[in-house]
Amino acid sequence: MQSEVIVIGGGLAGCEAAWQIAERGGRARLYEMRPRKMTPAHTSGTLAELVCSNSLGADDETKAPGVLKREMRALDSLIIAASTEATVPAGGALAVDRTVFANAVERRIQAHPRITVVREEVTALPTDPNAIVIVASGPLTSEPLAESIGRLGGSERLYFWDAIAPIVTLESVNFERAFRASRYGWKVAEGERLDRNADGSRKPESAPAGEEDLGDYINCPMTRDEYRVFVDALLAAQTAALREFERADDRYFEGCLPVEVMARRGPDALAWGPMRPVGLRDPRTNRRPYAVVQLRQDNVAGTLYNLVGFQTNLTWPEQDRVLRLIPGLEHAEFTRLGQMHRNTFINAPLLLDPTLRYNPRIAGASQSAQPLFFAGQITGVEGYAGNAATGLLAGLNAVRLLAGKAPVAPPPTTMLGALVHYVTGCDPRHFQPMKAAFGLFPPLAEPPRDKRQRAIAYSERARADYAAWMEGLD
């Protein structure tokens, strides 16, 4: 039996897997092709570089992503620890400074005595039948490795298009139009106007008694007319040309749709989507805007903000023109514009069991069981936390194999368990990437009628079942 686990890919899942292996007494050899070979979306060679967003989702334990992060913390997740170190304000979400976060992960990985980092491209799956391998090569898996993975029995390579949102500088935001607030973070009494500083932050003396301003977001409000003008411009704008992009079988992950694609679904699709104004009031009018574009802090210094939910594939000149129609961004300085890239994932229900191990029997192949695991976005799990969580489980199971123990999976009443049971057990004919969601859970025996109470019940059941599962880990 091997004494070392090979981990392919230095993203969130790969780094988490290597960390779990090493922390549990095993040795990990972590391969990352950057910076020798770059991808279309990455800008550095740093391990765990975040590309599409800087948010790891809700941290509230009455929400599915919050439950998942709680489960990761319980197993000493590297990614959650680094996120805590790099946190930036984002209301109830866990958002990070991308550079601080990636540096924190890389520093820990490089310093661990049982992790060896190899800066080389892996072009094929290892052929040693006894080698324990974790494939965490991500959505931008290089073509040679993707072809090697595609040769696994019963495998069919799938994909969807993933998009990146633009980033602006804080100093270029016009606070004569924009204002700071988080949804439902504070309420304004009827007819009360808030006194604000020049940068849009509320003056302390203007706070309603007993209320706290949670102004972690910058909000660019729109009237109905401004919204219509913006949507019309968005629909008429030219998109960037990509090879095969116009093919009829193109698909997108619903949680990361380009804004121009959402806009084509109906005139108010954006106003009910990423531009929904729910929970917000414009302090200058004391009314809820018709629509709003939110900006979230992107770095610790607070000098950069990303456009929340504004992934786009418009050409860069068109982005520069159309996005300036957003009130408050008339003179915005863009440090990064949006772009789109292809996101590859395997048909996990045909290849993997709930432990994330490749199972030839499921795949319809004839070879004996191979110690091969998959983790991260390539499995069809979506969201940064979900990707890292699957790396955690794959790493845990790989080190169990090193010790001669059987791989395990949390019960489906836990968030991690529900996620891996879904992506490995759903209908392979209609498989699409999935995020952490309470809808993946088995029904409650006596579900409360109130939605929030139902979420609390799901969370508490998951807490108890996860604790029991952890106690059973030998």
DODRENVEX-423768 format. One record per residue (C-alpha): x, y, z; residue number from 1. Coordinates in steps of 0.05 Angstrom, whole numbers, m for minus. Example, Ala and Ser with C-alpha at 12.3 -4.5 7.8 and 13.67 -1.06 7.14 Angstrom:
BEGIN
<pt east="246" north="m90" up="156" resi="1"/>
<pt east="273" north="m21" up="143" resi="2"/>
END
This chain:
BEGIN
<pt east="0" north="0" up="0" resi="1"/>
<pt east="23" north="70" up="m16" resi="2"/>
<pt east="48" north="116" up="40" resi="3"/>
<pt east="31" north="179" up="2" resi="4"/>
<pt east="m32" north="206" up="m31" resi="5"/>
<pt east="m27" north="241" up="m98" resi="6"/>
<pt east="m72" north="303" up="m101" resi="7"/>
<pt east="m82" north="335" up="m170" resi="8"/>
<pt east="m101" north="408" up="m167" resi="9"/>
<pt east="m83" north="464" up="m119" resi="10"/>
<pt east="m151" north="498" up="m115" resi="11"/>
<pt east="m197" north="498" up="m55" resi="12"/>
<pt east="m214" north="424" up="m58" resi="13"/>
<pt east="m143" north="400" up="m71" resi="14"/>
<pt east="m113" north="443" up="m16" resi="15"/>
<pt east="m167" north="420" up="33" resi="16"/>
<pt east="m156" north="348" up="14" resi="17"/>
<pt east="m80" north="353" up="23" resi="18"/>
<pt east="m89" north="388" up="90" resi="19"/>
<pt east="m137" north="335" up="117" resi="20"/>
<pt east="m89" north="279" up="95" resi="21"/>
<pt east="m29" north="312" up="128" resi="22"/>
<pt east="m65" north="332" up="192" resi="23"/>
<pt east="m87" north="260" up="201" resi="24"/>
<pt east="m17" north="232" up="195" resi="25"/>
<pt east="m13" north="217" up="121" resi="26"/>
<pt east="31" north="247" up="68" resi="27"/>
<pt east="5" north="286" up="8" resi="28"/>
<pt east="39" north="304" up="m57" resi="29"/>
<pt east="0" north="363" up="m85" resi="30"/>
<pt east="6" north="378" up="m159" resi="31"/>
<pt east="m11" north="447" up="m186" resi="32"/>
<pt east="6" north="468" up="m258" resi="33"/>
<pt east="4" north="543" up="m246" resi="34"/>
<pt east="44" north="586" up="m256" resi="35"/>
<pt east="80" north="543" up="m307" resi="36"/>
<pt east="15" north="533" up="m345" resi="37"/>
<pt east="m40" north="584" up="m333" resi="38"/>
<pt east="m115" north="579" up="m344" resi="39"/>
<pt east="m160" north="629" up="m380" resi="40"/>
<pt east="m189" north="653" up="m314" resi="41"/>
<pt east="m132" north="653" up="m263" resi="42"/>
<pt east="m84" north="712" up="m256" resi="43"/>
<pt east="m31" north="683" up="m209" resi="44"/>
<pt east="4" north="619" up="m190" resi="45"/>
<pt east="m20" north="622" up="m117" resi="46"/>
<pt east="m55" north="562" up="m89" resi="47"/>
<pt east="m130" north="569" up="m76" resi="48"/>
<pt east="m137" north="631" up="m120" resi="49"/>
<pt east="m210" north="652" up="m120" resi="50"/>
<pt east="m235" north="671" up="m190" resi="51"/>
<pt east="m310" north="682" up="m197" resi="52"/>
<pt east="m330" north="714" up="m131" resi="53"/>
<pt east="m301" north="729" up="m63" resi="54"/>
<pt east="m360" north="702" up="m23" resi="55"/>
<pt east="m365" north="633" up="8" resi="56"/>
<pt east="m439" north="643" up="19" resi="57"/>
<pt east="m483" north="652" up="80" resi="58"/>
<pt east="m452" north="639" up="149" resi="59"/>
<pt east="m519" north="636" up="185" resi="60"/>
<pt east="m531" north="565" up="210" resi="61"/>
<pt east="m605" north="570" up="193" resi="62"/>
<pt east="m584" north="572" up="120" resi="63"/>
<pt east="m556" north="512" up="81" resi="64"/>
<pt east="m487" north="542" up="66" resi="65"/>
<pt east="m480" north="561" up="139" resi="66"/>
<pt east="m495" north="489" up="161" resi="67"/>
<pt east="m443" north="464" up="112" resi="68"/>
<pt east="m390" north="511" up="139" resi="69"/>
<pt east="m407" north="489" up="210" resi="70"/>
<pt east="m394" north="417" up="190" resi="71"/>
<pt east="m328" north="437" up="158" resi="72"/>
<pt east="m306" north="474" up="220" resi="73"/>
<pt east="m320" north="412" up="261" resi="74"/>
<pt east="m267" north="375" up="221" resi="75"/>
<pt east="m216" north="432" up="224" resi="76"/>
<pt east="m223" north="456" up="153" resi="77"/>
<pt east="m163" north="493" up="125" resi="78"/>
<pt east="m207" north="534" up="78" resi="79"/>
<pt east="m253" north="558" up="133" resi="80"/>
<pt east="m194" north="576" up="177" resi="81"/>
<pt east="m162" north="616" up="121" resi="82"/>
<pt east="m229" north="649" up="105" resi="83"/>
<pt east="m235" north="672" up="177" resi="84"/>
<pt east="m166" north="704" up="173" resi="85"/>
<pt east="m184" north="740" up="108" resi="86"/>
<pt east="m256" north="760" up="123" resi="87"/>
<pt east="m284" north="825" up="96" resi="88"/>
<pt east="m352" north="855" up="115" resi="89"/>
<pt east="m410" north="823" up="76" resi="90"/>
<pt east="m471" north="824" up="121" resi="91"/>
<pt east="m490" north="752" up="137" resi="92"/>
<pt east="m443" north="722" up="84" resi="93"/>
<pt east="m371" north="698" up="92" resi="94"/>
<pt east="m332" north="739" up="42" resi="95"/>
<pt east="m257" north="746" up="38" resi="96"/>
<pt east="m200" north="787" up="11" resi="97"/>
<pt east="m178" north="742" up="m47" resi="98"/>
<pt east="m104" north="757" up="m40" resi="99"/>
<pt east="m101" north="750" up="36" resi="100"/>
<pt east="m142" north="686" up="31" resi="101"/>
<pt east="m99" north="653" up="m22" resi="102"/>
<pt east="m35" north="673" up="14" resi="103"/>
<pt east="m61" north="644" up="79" resi="104"/>
<pt east="m76" north="577" up="46" resi="105"/>
<pt east="m10" north="574" up="10" resi="106"/>
<pt east="29" north="593" up="72" resi="107"/>
<pt east="m2" north="536" up="112" resi="108"/>
<pt east="5" north="485" up="56" resi="109"/>
<pt east="78" north="502" up="41" resi="110"/>
<pt east="96" north="500" up="115" resi="111"/>
<pt east="65" north="432" up="130" resi="112"/>
<pt east="120" north="379" up="137" resi="113"/>
<pt east="76" north="324" up="107" resi="114"/>
<pt east="55" north="361" up="44" resi="115"/>
<pt east="99" north="366" up="m17" resi="116"/>
<pt east="78" north="417" up="m70" resi="117"/>
<pt east="98" north="400" up="m142" resi="118"/>
<pt east="90" north="455" up="m194" resi="119"/>
<pt east="78" north="411" up="m254" resi="120"/>
<pt east="20" north="395" up="m300" resi="121"/>
<pt east="m9" north="325" up="m293" resi="122"/>
<pt east="m29" north="303" up="m362" resi="123"/>
<pt east="m58" north="235" up="m346" resi="124"/>
<pt east="m84" north="196" up="m287" resi="125"/>
<pt east="m28" north="156" up="m252" resi="126"/>
<pt east="m23" north="85" up="m278" resi="127"/>
<pt east="1" north="52" up="m213" resi="128"/>
<pt east="m59" north="9" up="m193" resi="129"/>
<pt east="m42" north="18" up="m120" resi="130"/>
<pt east="m33" north="93" up="m121" resi="131"/>
<pt east="m85" north="131" up="m81" resi="132"/>
<pt east="m104" north="191" up="m123" resi="133"/>
<pt east="m151" north="250" up="m112" resi="134"/>
<pt east="m170" north="289" up="m175" resi="135"/>
<pt east="m188" north="360" up="m155" resi="136"/>
<pt east="m167" north="393" up="m220" resi="137"/>
<pt east="m227" north="439" up="m222" resi="138"/>
<pt east="m271" north="467" up="m277" resi="139"/>
<pt east="m211" north="488" up="m318" resi="140"/>
<pt east="m178" north="420" up="m321" resi="141"/>
<pt east="m126" north="419" up="m376" resi="142"/>
<pt east="m144" north="383" up="m440" resi="143"/>
<pt east="m95" north="324" up="m434" resi="144"/>
<pt east="m118" north="307" up="m364" resi="145"/>
<pt east="m191" north="316" up="m383" resi="146"/>
<pt east="m182" north="266" up="m440" resi="147"/>
<pt east="m150" north="217" up="m391" resi="148"/>
<pt east="m209" north="225" up="m343" resi="149"/>
<pt east="m257" north="217" up="m400" resi="150"/>
<pt east="m230" north="147" up="m414" resi="151"/>
<pt east="m257" north="121" up="m347" resi="152"/>
<pt east="m311" north="69" up="m359" resi="153"/>
<pt east="m379" north="99" up="m371" resi="154"/>
<pt east="m354" north="171" up="m368" resi="155"/>
<pt east="m385" north="226" up="m409" resi="156"/>
<pt east="m353" north="294" up="m404" resi="157"/>
<pt east="m402" north="349" up="m389" resi="158"/>
<pt east="m395" north="424" up="m380" resi="159"/>
<pt east="m430" north="489" up="m367" resi="160"/>
<pt east="m409" north="561" up="m378" resi="161"/>
<pt east="m384" north="599" up="m317" resi="162"/>
<pt east="m378" north="674" up="m314" resi="163"/>
<pt east="m338" north="725" up="m274" resi="164"/>
<pt east="m365" north="791" up="m246" resi="165"/>
<pt east="m331" north="859" up="m254" resi="166"/>
<pt east="m295" north="896" up="m198" resi="167"/>
<pt east="m293" north="972" up="m187" resi="168"/>
<pt east="m253" north="1018" up="m142" resi="169"/>
<pt east="m288" north="1048" up="m82" resi="170"/>
<pt east="m263" north="1118" up="m96" resi="171"/>
<pt east="m296" north="1117" up="m165" resi="172"/>
<pt east="m366" north="1103" up="m137" resi="173"/>
<pt east="m413" north="1163" up="m137" resi="174"/>
<pt east="m444" north="1167" up="m67" resi="175"/>
<pt east="m489" north="1222" up="m90" resi="176"/>
<pt east="m530" north="1164" up="m118" resi="177"/>
<pt east="m504" north="1102" up="m83" resi="178"/>
<pt east="m514" north="1086" up="m8" resi="179"/>
<pt east="m489" north="1035" up="42" resi="180"/>
<pt east="m536" north="984" up="73" resi="181"/>
<pt east="m547" north="909" up="80" resi="182"/>
<pt east="m615" north="878" up="67" resi="183"/>
<pt east="m657" north="881" up="131" resi="184"/>
<pt east="m595" north="904" up="168" resi="185"/>
<pt east="m633" north="964" up="195" resi="186"/>
<pt east="m702" north="994" up="188" resi="187"/>
<pt east="m722" north="1067" up="179" resi="188"/>
<pt east="m783" north="1095" up="214" resi="189"/>
<pt east="m837" north="1120" up="166" resi="190"/>
<pt east="m818" north="1189" up="141" resi="191"/>
<pt east="m749" north="1189" up="172" resi="192"/>
<pt east="m689" north="1208" up="130" resi="193"/>
<pt east="m619" north="1186" up="150" resi="194"/>
<pt east="m561" north="1235" up="153" resi="195"/>
<pt east="m501" north="1207" up="116" resi="196"/>
<pt east="m427" north="1222" up="109" resi="197"/>
<pt east="m397" north="1239" up="41" resi="198"/>
<pt east="m378" north="1166" up="28" resi="199"/>
<pt east="m449" north="1143" up="40" resi="200"/>
<pt east="m439" north="1115" up="110" resi="201"/>
<pt east="m491" north="1134" up="161" resi="202"/>
<pt east="m473" north="1184" up="215" resi="203"/>
<pt east="m478" north="1153" up="285" resi="204"/>
<pt east="m528" north="1204" up="310" resi="205"/>
<pt east="m576" north="1186" up="253" resi="206"/>
<pt east="m585" north="1114" up="275" resi="207"/>
<pt east="m656" north="1097" up="298" resi="208"/>
<pt east="m657" north="1078" up="372" resi="209"/>
<pt east="m641" north="1005" up="384" resi="210"/>
<pt east="m622" north="993" up="311" resi="211"/>
<pt east="m553" north="978" up="282" resi="212"/>
<pt east="m529" north="998" up="213" resi="213"/>
<pt east="m501" north="936" up="178" resi="214"/>
<pt east="m480" north="974" up="117" resi="215"/>
<pt east="m433" north="922" up="88" resi="216"/>
<pt east="m458" north="931" up="17" resi="217"/>
<pt east="m458" north="991" up="m30" resi="218"/>
<pt east="m525" north="997" up="m65" resi="219"/>
<pt east="m538" north="1031" up="m131" resi="220"/>
<pt east="m614" north="1044" up="m134" resi="221"/>
<pt east="m655" north="1049" up="m198" resi="222"/>
<pt east="m723" north="1077" up="m214" resi="223"/>
<pt east="m768" north="1039" up="m261" resi="224"/>
<pt east="m747" north="1083" up="m320" resi="225"/>
<pt east="m673" north="1075" up="m304" resi="226"/>
<pt east="m681" north="1000" up="m298" resi="227"/>
<pt east="m716" north="995" up="m366" resi="228"/>
<pt east="m662" north="1036" up="m400" resi="229"/>
<pt east="m608" north="992" up="m369" resi="230"/>
<pt east="m642" north="926" up="m389" resi="231"/>
<pt east="m653" north="950" up="m460" resi="232"/>
<pt east="m579" north="969" up="m466" resi="233"/>
<pt east="m559" north="902" up="m436" resi="234"/>
<pt east="m602" north="863" up="m486" resi="235"/>
<pt east="m574" north="902" up="m545" resi="236"/>
<pt east="m501" north="897" up="m523" resi="237"/>
<pt east="m452" north="852" up="m560" resi="238"/>
<pt east="m426" north="790" up="m525" resi="239"/>
<pt east="m355" north="764" up="m531" resi="240"/>
<pt east="m344" north="710" up="m583" resi="241"/>
<pt east="m324" north="642" up="m556" resi="242"/>
<pt east="m310" north="579" up="m594" resi="243"/>
<pt east="m372" north="535" up="m593" resi="244"/>
<pt east="m408" north="587" up="m551" resi="245"/>
<pt east="m467" north="595" up="m598" resi="246"/>
<pt east="m481" north="520" up="m601" resi="247"/>
<pt east="m552" north="499" up="m586" resi="248"/>
<pt east="m531" north="453" up="m529" resi="249"/>
<pt east="m496" north="507" up="m489" resi="250"/>
<pt east="m516" north="506" up="m416" resi="251"/>
<pt east="m505" north="549" up="m355" resi="252"/>
<pt east="m505" north="536" up="m281" resi="253"/>
<pt east="m569" north="570" up="m256" resi="254"/>
<pt east="m533" north="600" up="m196" resi="255"/>
<pt east="m482" north="636" up="m240" resi="256"/>
<pt east="m521" north="660" up="m301" resi="257"/>
<pt east="m493" north="719" up="m340" resi="258"/>
<pt east="m537" north="779" up="m329" resi="259"/>
<pt east="m551" north="785" up="m404" resi="260"/>
<pt east="m577" north="714" up="m405" resi="261"/>
<pt east="m623" north="728" up="m345" resi="262"/>
<pt east="m648" north="792" up="m378" resi="263"/>
<pt east="m672" north="752" up="m439" resi="264"/>
<pt east="m719" north="713" up="m394" resi="265"/>
<pt east="m765" north="771" up="m384" resi="266"/>
<pt east="m766" north="847" up="m372" resi="267"/>
<pt east="m767" north="839" up="m296" resi="268"/>
<pt east="m723" north="778" up="m290" resi="269"/>
<pt east="m664" north="818" up="m262" resi="270"/>
<pt east="m709" north="859" up="m215" resi="271"/>
<pt east="m732" north="792" up="m185" resi="272"/>
<pt east="m661" north="764" up="m187" resi="273"/>
<pt east="m594" north="796" up="m171" resi="274"/>
<pt east="m624" north="866" up="m175" resi="275"/>
<pt east="m682" north="853" up="m126" resi="276"/>
<pt east="m691" north="912" up="m79" resi="277"/>
<pt east="m723" north="872" up="m22" resi="278"/>
<pt east="m701" north="895" up="47" resi="279"/>
<pt east="m671" north="961" up="23" resi="280"/>
<pt east="m693" north="1034" up="26" resi="281"/>
<pt east="m659" north="1091" up="m9" resi="282"/>
<pt east="m643" north="1141" up="47" resi="283"/>
<pt east="m652" north="1199" up="m1" resi="284"/>
<pt east="m724" north="1181" up="m17" resi="285"/>
<pt east="m741" north="1135" up="42" resi="286"/>
<pt east="m771" north="1088" up="m10" resi="287"/>
<pt east="m753" north="1020" up="m36" resi="288"/>
<pt east="m719" north="1026" up="m104" resi="289"/>
<pt east="m750" north="992" up="m164" resi="290"/>
<pt east="m685" north="954" up="m172" resi="291"/>
<pt east="m615" north="957" up="m142" resi="292"/>
<pt east="m545" north="935" up="m160" resi="293"/>
<pt east="m505" north="914" up="m99" resi="294"/>
<pt east="m429" north="920" up="m92" resi="295"/>
<pt east="m393" north="876" up="m41" resi="296"/>
<pt east="m324" north="890" up="m11" resi="297"/>
<pt east="m271" north="850" up="m47" resi="298"/>
<pt east="m207" north="864" up="m7" resi="299"/>
<pt east="m189" north="877" up="66" resi="300"/>
<pt east="m167" north="948" up="51" resi="301"/>
<pt east="m238" north="963" up="27" resi="302"/>
<pt east="m213" north="996" up="m37" resi="303"/>
<pt east="m245" north="945" up="m86" resi="304"/>
<pt east="m317" north="923" up="m93" resi="305"/>
<pt east="m348" north="870" up="m139" resi="306"/>
<pt east="m416" north="874" up="m172" resi="307"/>
<pt east="m457" north="820" up="m137" resi="308"/>
<pt east="m490" north="772" up="m185" resi="309"/>
<pt east="m466" north="811" up="m246" resi="310"/>
<pt east="m427" north="756" up="m281" resi="311"/>
<pt east="m426" north="774" up="m355" resi="312"/>
<pt east="m398" north="756" up="m423" resi="313"/>
<pt east="m408" north="824" up="m455" resi="314"/>
<pt east="m348" north="849" up="m494" resi="315"/>
<pt east="m304" north="894" up="m451" resi="316"/>
<pt east="m321" north="958" up="m489" resi="317"/>
<pt east="m395" north="941" up="m481" resi="318"/>
<pt east="m386" north="929" up="m407" resi="319"/>
<pt east="m351" north="996" up="m400" resi="320"/>
<pt east="m411" north="1029" up="m434" resi="321"/>
<pt east="m470" north="991" up="m406" resi="322"/>
<pt east="m448" north="985" up="m333" resi="323"/>
<pt east="m439" north="1061" up="m330" resi="324"/>
<pt east="m514" north="1066" up="m337" resi="325"/>
<pt east="m519" north="1040" up="m266" resi="326"/>
<pt east="m532" north="1100" up="m219" resi="327"/>
<pt east="m469" north="1111" up="m178" resi="328"/>
<pt east="m423" north="1078" up="m230" resi="329"/>
<pt east="m425" north="1134" up="m281" resi="330"/>
<pt east="m350" north="1145" up="m273" resi="331"/>
<pt east="m331" north="1077" up="m246" resi="332"/>
<pt east="m259" north="1053" up="m251" resi="333"/>
<pt east="m260" north="978" up="m269" resi="334"/>
<pt east="m200" north="939" up="m243" resi="335"/>
<pt east="m229" north="875" up="m273" resi="336"/>
<pt east="m283" north="865" up="m325" resi="337"/>
<pt east="m327" north="804" up="m332" resi="338"/>
<pt east="m311" north="744" up="m375" resi="339"/>
<pt east="m335" north="673" up="m386" resi="340"/>
<pt east="m300" north="606" up="m386" resi="341"/>
<pt east="m319" north="534" up="m396" resi="342"/>
<pt east="m330" north="494" up="m332" resi="343"/>
<pt east="m318" north="419" up="m340" resi="344"/>
<pt east="m347" north="367" up="m293" resi="345"/>
<pt east="m356" north="292" up="m295" resi="346"/>
<pt east="m422" north="256" up="m294" resi="347"/>
<pt east="m414" north="238" up="m221" resi="348"/>
<pt east="m475" north="192" up="m215" resi="349"/>
<pt east="m444" north="147" up="m267" resi="350"/>
<pt east="m375" north="145" up="m236" resi="351"/>
<pt east="m375" north="157" up="m161" resi="352"/>
<pt east="m404" north="130" up="m97" resi="353"/>
<pt east="m423" north="176" up="m38" resi="354"/>
<pt east="m352" north="172" up="m10" resi="355"/>
<pt east="m330" north="207" up="m74" resi="356"/>
<pt east="m291" north="145" up="m95" resi="357"/>
<pt east="m290" north="122" up="m167" resi="358"/>
<pt east="m331" north="58" up="m171" resi="359"/>
<pt east="m321" north="16" up="m234" resi="360"/>
<pt east="m384" north="m23" up="m219" resi="361"/>
<pt east="m426" north="41" up="m222" resi="362"/>
<pt east="m387" north="63" up="m284" resi="363"/>
<pt east="m400" north="m3" up="m319" resi="364"/>
<pt east="m325" north="m17" up="m326" resi="365"/>
<pt east="m294" north="m85" up="m316" resi="366"/>
<pt east="m229" north="m67" up="m279" resi="367"/>
<pt east="m223" north="m78" up="m204" resi="368"/>
<pt east="m237" north="m22" up="m156" resi="369"/>
<pt east="m183" north="33" up="m162" resi="370"/>
<pt east="m164" north="78" up="m104" resi="371"/>
<pt east="m186" north="141" up="m141" resi="372"/>
<pt east="m227" north="198" up="m112" resi="373"/>
<pt east="m255" north="262" up="m143" resi="374"/>
<pt east="m267" north="327" up="m107" resi="375"/>
<pt east="m287" north="399" up="m121" resi="376"/>
<pt east="m324" north="429" up="m180" resi="377"/>
<pt east="m304" north="373" up="m226" resi="378"/>
<pt east="m354" north="329" up="m187" resi="379"/>
<pt east="m411" north="376" up="m203" resi="380"/>
<pt east="m413" north="409" up="m134" resi="381"/>
<pt east="m421" north="484" up="m137" resi="382"/>
<pt east="m400" north="540" up="m90" resi="383"/>
<pt east="m332" north="551" up="m58" resi="384"/>
<pt east="m353" north="520" up="9" resi="385"/>
<pt east="m383" north="459" up="m26" resi="386"/>
<pt east="m319" north="449" up="m67" resi="387"/>
<pt east="m275" north="452" up="m6" resi="388"/>
<pt east="m322" north="407" up="33" resi="389"/>
<pt east="m316" north="352" up="m19" resi="390"/>
<pt east="m240" north="359" up="m16" resi="391"/>
<pt east="m246" north="350" up="59" resi="392"/>
<pt east="m285" north="286" up="51" resi="393"/>
<pt east="m240" north="259" up="m4" resi="394"/>
<pt east="m178" north="274" up="38" resi="395"/>
<pt east="m209" north="241" up="99" resi="396"/>
<pt east="m225" north="179" up="59" resi="397"/>
<pt east="m158" north="176" up="25" resi="398"/>
<pt east="m122" north="175" up="91" resi="399"/>
<pt east="m170" north="122" up="116" resi="400"/>
<pt east="m149" north="79" up="57" resi="401"/>
<pt east="m76" north="91" up="76" resi="402"/>
<pt east="m93" north="62" up="144" resi="403"/>
<pt east="m130" north="2" up="114" resi="404"/>
<pt east="m199" north="29" up="133" resi="405"/>
<pt east="m262" north="35" up="90" resi="406"/>
<pt east="m283" north="102" up="61" resi="407"/>
<pt east="m343" north="135" up="94" resi="408"/>
<pt east="m396" north="187" up="77" resi="409"/>
<pt east="m438" north="230" up="125" resi="410"/>
<pt east="m512" north="213" up="128" resi="411"/>
<pt east="m558" north="250" up="79" resi="412"/>
<pt east="m590" north="288" up="137" resi="413"/>
<pt east="m525" north="328" up="142" resi="414"/>
<pt east="m508" north="382" up="92" resi="415"/>
<pt east="m444" north="351" up="67" resi="416"/>
<pt east="m478" north="283" up="65" resi="417"/>
<pt east="m538" north="310" up="28" resi="418"/>
<pt east="m494" north="344" up="m24" resi="419"/>
<pt east="m451" north="283" up="m40" resi="420"/>
<pt east="m510" north="236" up="m39" resi="421"/>
<pt east="m545" north="281" up="m90" resi="422"/>
<pt east="m487" north="289" up="m139" resi="423"/>
<pt east="m471" north="215" up="m136" resi="424"/>
<pt east="m542" north="189" up="m135" resi="425"/>
<pt east="m586" north="233" up="m179" resi="426"/>
<pt east="m610" north="217" up="m249" resi="427"/>
<pt east="m547" north="217" up="m293" resi="428"/>
<pt east="m588" north="234" up="m355" resi="429"/>
<pt east="m605" north="303" up="m327" resi="430"/>
<pt east="m545" north="316" up="m282" resi="431"/>
<pt east="m530" north="390" up="m268" resi="432"/>
<pt east="m484" north="422" up="m216" resi="433"/>
<pt east="m514" north="431" up="m147" resi="434"/>
<pt east="m503" north="478" up="m89" resi="435"/>
<pt east="m516" north="465" up="m15" resi="436"/>
<pt east="m591" north="472" up="m4" resi="437"/>
<pt east="m642" north="448" up="47" resi="438"/>
<pt east="m681" north="420" up="m12" resi="439"/>
<pt east="m630" north="363" up="m15" resi="440"/>
<pt east="m648" north="339" up="55" resi="441"/>
<pt east="m696" north="281" up="68" resi="442"/>
<pt east="m763" north="309" up="94" resi="443"/>
<pt east="m772" north="322" up="168" resi="444"/>
<pt east="m819" north="275" up="205" resi="445"/>
<pt east="m862" north="334" up="229" resi="446"/>
<pt east="m841" north="395" up="189" resi="447"/>
<pt east="m860" north="463" up="219" resi="448"/>
<pt east="m905" north="505" up="174" resi="449"/>
<pt east="m863" north="567" up="185" resi="450"/>
<pt east="m804" north="570" up="136" resi="451"/>
<pt east="m753" north="596" up="186" resi="452"/>
<pt east="m773" north="545" up="238" resi="453"/>
<pt east="m767" north="491" up="185" resi="454"/>
<pt east="m696" north="515" up="170" resi="455"/>
<pt east="m679" north="513" up="244" resi="456"/>
<pt east="m706" north="442" up="249" resi="457"/>
<pt east="m664" north="420" up="189" resi="458"/>
<pt east="m603" north="453" up="219" resi="459"/>
<pt east="m612" north="421" up="288" resi="460"/>
<pt east="m624" north="352" up="259" resi="461"/>
<pt east="m561" north="360" up="216" resi="462"/>
<pt east="m521" north="382" up="277" resi="463"/>
<pt east="m542" north="320" up="317" resi="464"/>
<pt east="m531" north="271" up="260" resi="465"/>
<pt east="m464" north="300" up="241" resi="466"/>
<pt east="m439" north="296" up="313" resi="467"/>
<pt east="m461" north="223" up="317" resi="468"/>
<pt east="m426" north="208" up="251" resi="469"/>
<pt east="m362" north="241" up="274" resi="470"/>
<pt east="m363" north="200" up="339" resi="471"/>
<pt east="m365" north="137" up="296" resi="472"/>
<pt east="m302" north="155" up="258" resi="473"/>
<pt east="m248" north="108" up="283" resi="474"/>
END
